[in-house]
Amino acid sequence: MLFADFDEPARKLLRKLAEPERRLIVLSSATVEVAEAEIVAEVAHEALLDDWKMLSGWIADRKDFFRLRNKLEADATLWIKNERRHDFLIPAGKPLLDAQDLLAKALDGEIGQVLRNFVESSVISDQNRQIKEEIELQNTLKREQALRYEAEKSKYTAQRWSIVANGGLTTVIIGLLSIIFWPEI
C-alpha cells in the first residue's frame, strides 16, 4: 500500500510501527532517496495478517477508504479552485453514493470540513436535479393532458358541426323537395 494513501496521523503511526525496535511495518522504495508518494508500506510479517482476519479486513476496508478520501479531497480542492461551480461536484449515481458512504464510515477527524461540504453540496445538487426533473415530468404530463383535451374538444366540436351541417342539409333538401312538390299537393 502506498504511504501517500494515508493521512498524516496514519503516516505517523506507520513510522512508529516501522521503527527498528518494532519492525511490524516495513517502509520501502525502489531507490534510497524517494518522494513520500513512492514509499510503499508493507506488513513485515504476513503471518500477522493471515491469523488475524479482523485486522486484515480492517486494513482492506481502510485502504479503500483512504484512497477514495484522497481522490475526493483532490476533487474538492478542484471544486473550490473553480469557484464551487456545480459542474465540479460529484456526479450522481455510484460516485455520489460512494462519497456518502465514505462520510458515514468515517471516524472522528478523518474527514475535513471542506470535503464534508463538497459531499453535502453534491448531495443537495443531486436532490435539486431530481426535483427539477420531477417538475419537468409533471409539466410535460400536464401539457400532454391539455393537448389530449384540446384534441377531444376539437373532435367533439367537429362532430357537432357535422350533425348541424347534416341536419341543415337535410332541412334544405326537405325544403327544396317541398317547394318542388308543393304545387302538386
Buried (B, 14 or more C-beta within 10 A) or exposed (E): BBBBBBBEEBBEEBEEBBEEEEEEBBBEBEEEEEEEEEBBBEBEEEEEBEEEEEEBEEEEEBBEBBBBBBBBBEBBEEBEEEEEEEEBBBEBEEBBEBBBEBBEBBEEEBBEEBBEBBBEBBBEBBEEEEEEEEEEEEEEEEEEEEEEEEEEEEEEEEEEEEEEEEEEEEEEEEEEEEEEEEEEE
